[in-house]
Amino acid sequence: MLPLRITPAAVTPEAPSVDDDLAVVARERCTWCGWAERQRYPRPRQDAPWPSPDWLYCERCGFWNSADPLGGDSLVTNGSYVYESNYGRRLRHKLRTADYRFRVLEAMTPVGSFLDIGSSYGSMLLAGQQRGWRTMGVDTSAEVVAFARQHGLDAHEGSLTSVPAADHTFDVVHARHVIEHDVNTYRALREMQRVGKPGALVMIETPDAASRPHTGDPARQAGQGFHWTAWHRVLFTPEVLAGFCARLGWQQVTEPERVAGPPHFWLWRTNKLWGERTRRASRVVTWWRLPAEVTDD
């Protein structure tokens, strides 16, 4: 099955500038298309020790903004209970999946330097290291950074918009399920571009707010949907995410249809591509090539 190719959403005249502070914009209008007439939906489901914020849905473009764009994300993300329940108990499985992801990556670009933003306990760092990559990870949680370092991995405290690395360092920038944690999407993308080499490959995976599991009544999704949580600030459709990236001059890259690997890898990848192509998967995986020349922002 062929990988999914996404048509970027069109930029509207009301769209915020790439230089705007989207945390300010989000309180008044959609941070993608600039539409002010959004629907507000409450979040009665409690995802954390404190009440979850409402969600604002733009019917014009399908983009979601949290009604609290600068809320308690760092507190939730740094909570040990989040990492222990969602990541720590599945490290062996995650290491195997990380190895599969590198097989796909190596079919697209030579082995080189690799940055994982939101590296958690370091499964991608370890898998890459075992395959000959020079890996570095960044996470907001001091707890998981310390864990990764104790196991010989190059991990540092940092965030989507503040990576402790020099300009133009990495051949690959990997951001899996992190971009939805920050309302300032352009700042996050520009930070990836800053640390990536000219022409570097960027992988962004995020929940797909328009996937089949997420279609239906917006009030139900905002109220009970898994991804409409206290620690997410925005939720994308694939087209809107592609619009953000394309607006910065990034070029979309499509995964190769065939990648060599053992039978269990083929089964994993067939299921992955089928879910993405049919929109039955609740997330979207996108690949991008940074501009080949350095530009001054």
Secondary structure, 3 states (H helix, E strand, C coil): CCCCCCCCCCCCCCCCCCCCCHHHHCCCCCCCCCCCCCEEECCCCCCCCCCCCCEEECCCCCCEEECCCCCCHHHHHCCHHHHHHHCHHHHHHHHHHHHHHHHHHHCCCCCCEEEEECCCCCHHHHHHHHCCCEEEEEECCHHHHHHHHHCCCCEEECECCECCCCCCCEEEEEEECCHHHCCCHHHHHHHHHHHEEEEEEEEEEEEECCCHHHCCCHHHHHHHCCCCCCCCCEEECHHHHHHHHHHCCCEEECCCCCCCCCHHHHHHHHHHHHHHHCCCCCEEEEEEECCCCCCCC
